[in-house]
Amino acid sequence: MNKRESIVRRIDELESENLGHLATMEKSDAHANKCSKLGVSFAETYPEDLAEYNAANAKYNENEVEIENLKQELADLPEEESPEPVPEEE
C-alpha cells in the first residue's frame, strides 16, 4: 500500500468512526430536547448521556482535525506518488 492509499484508508476510518459519534450525540440531543420541554435538567436527569455526549463530541472534533490534516497531506503529495484517484463510494 502506498502513502496515498494509506491516507485515504485512514480518512475513511475516521469518517466511519465519526458516524458513530454523531449517533451518540443525536441520542443525547433528543434527551436534552425532551428535558428542555419538561423544564428539567438534562445533566441531572441523564448524567450518563451527558458524559457520553461530551466524550463523543471531543473525539468527533479530534477526528475532524485529523481528517483535515490528512486531506492537506494528500493534496501536498508529489505527483509521482499520486496514482489514479480512488473512486468514491456512492
N, C-alpha and C positions, 0 to 999 in steps of 0.2 A: 504494500500500500504506500503510495507516495504522500508527500506532505499535504497536497491539496485534498486528496481523498480523506485523509486523517482529520483535517479541519472540518470538512463538510460533514463527516460522520459525527464529530463532537457537537457541531451546531445542531444536528438532528436530535442527538441525545438530550441536549439541554432544552430544546423546544418541546420535546415529548415530556420531559420532566416538568416543565412549566405548565403543561396542560393539567397535570395532577395538582399542582399548587393552585391553579385557578379554580379547580373544582372545590378544593378545601376552602378557599376564600369565599366562593359563591355560597357555600353551605353556611358559613358564618355570617355572611351578609344577609341571608334570609332570616336567620335567627335575630340578628341585630335590628332588622326592619320590624320584625314581629314585636320585639321588646320596645322599640320606639313607639309603635302604635299603641301598646298597652301601658306605656309610661313607666316601664321598669328598667332597671339597669342591666344592660347586656353583660357587662363584666361580672356582676354578681349572680345573674341567672345562668349564664353559660361560661363559667371561667375556663373550662377545658377548650371550648370553641375559640375563645379569645386567644389563648396560648397557641393553639394550632394555627389560627389566622396569622398571628404575629410571626410565627416560625415560617409559615408558608410564604408570607409576604416578603420576609427578609431573604429567603432562599430564591424566590422568584426574581427579586431585584438583583441579587448577586449574579444569577444566571443571565439576566438581560445584559448586564455589563460585560460578562464574559462572551456572550454571543456577539455583541457589537465589536469587541476587541478581535474576536476570531474573524468576523466579516472584514474588518480592516486588514488583518493579516492576510486573508485570502486575496483581497484586492491588491495588496502590495507584492504578491508573489511574482517573480520574474516570469516572463512569457514562456521560457523553455520548460518551466515547471507547470505550465497550465495546459493540460490535455483538454480534450473535448469537454464542454460543460456537461455536468451531470444533470439529466432531465429531472425536473421537479415532479413529484407525485401529485396527481390530481384527485 
